[in-house]
């Protein structure tokens, strides 16, 4: 009570605030099969032209095991299809190891942890 008096609140009580109703709704449709599944979650992004893409990678653990980084594009996850140009791009200095090279020298030129 002393704290309330010090703040000048006296016997005033707080009035609850009611939130306005949401101006949006969220809905879902039927499940759609994913045509390009991998062992990592797909990371979505929009390019500089506003086009939707997602990228995902897959790699086994052995030094000689296959690795891939795949890019897909479309209107959204449900309609995105394989995008060959970035998916098959290689480093001319190391054309057989594109995923490892991209992981150890990502675009910002920082080494992955």
C-alpha positions, 0 to 999 in steps of 0.5 A, a space after each residue: 500500500 505504501 508503494 501505491 501511495 508513493 506512486 500516487 495511485 491511491 485506491 485506483 484499480 486498473 481497468 482490463 484492456 480488450 484486444 481488437 479482433 484479428 484482421 486476418 485468418 489462417 487456413 490450411 488445405 489438403 496435404 500436398 506431397 513434397 517432390 524433392 525431400 531431403 534430410 534437411 529443412 528447406 530454407 525459403 527466400 525471395 530473390 531480388 526480383 521477388 521470386 520465391 525459392 527454397 534451398 535444401 541440402 543432403 549429404 552423407 557422412 563419408 568423405 566419398 559419399 554424395 552431397 547435393 544442394 538443391 534449389 527449387 522455385 515456384 509460387 510457393 512450397 507446394 508448387 515449387 519445382 527443381 531449379 537446375 541452374 543454381 542446383 547444378 552450378 559448380 566451382 570450376 576449381 572443384 566441380 565434384 565437391 560443390 556442396 562441401 565448397 559452399 559450406 566451407 566458403 558460403 557467400 559472405 565468405 565466412 567459415 561455417 562453425 
